[in-house]
Amino acid sequence: MEERTGLVTLLGNPVTLLGPELRPGDTAPDAVLVDNDLKEVRLSKFAGRVRVLASVPSLDTPVCAMETRRFNAEAGGLGEGVVVLTVSMDLPFAQKRWCGAAGVDRVVTLSDHREAAFGLAYGVLIKEVRLLARAVFVVDAGGTIRHVQLVEEVGEEPDYEAVLAAARALL
């Protein structure tokens, strides 16, 4: 398994990312995740639509909560051709509870807790804590990655405008 260092910090401390470095132009890997009803879901299920894939450490942290709420608010303006997916290591029960309490109804939350398939395929699994680094991948309807944003400090928010511009450019 490829290990990458020097790219991301967690609370100011350098961490190791497991998995490949994905770049624009790469084919988006498929991965099996778990939805809020404990059903397995393949990312390929969303093929044919522009996908905004946001990985976060945990919805139960302030920055992840802000990010997911922001993408939820923006999702309505992106239209039916775009799906926003937030992936974390949180258990599906916790994701469902959090979405209900936060009023998040446009973002699809998926859990990577079983096998870390997304984290390993997208190169965002933090080795030291088995959480996902904060990153956003914008994938076109054909399955090609068009925008990658790996946030250098896990505790900081992504550049929303760059992500939204990349998604809109694909419509």
ABEGO torsion letter per residue (X at the ends): XBBBBGABBBGGBBBBBBEBBBBBGBBBBBBBBBBAAGBBBBAAAABGBBBBBBBBABAABAAAAAAAAAAAAAAAAAEAABBBBBBBABBAAAAAAAAAAAGBAABBBBBAAAAGAAAAAAGABBAAAGBBBBBBBBBBAAGBBABBBBBABAABBBBAAAAAAAAAAAX
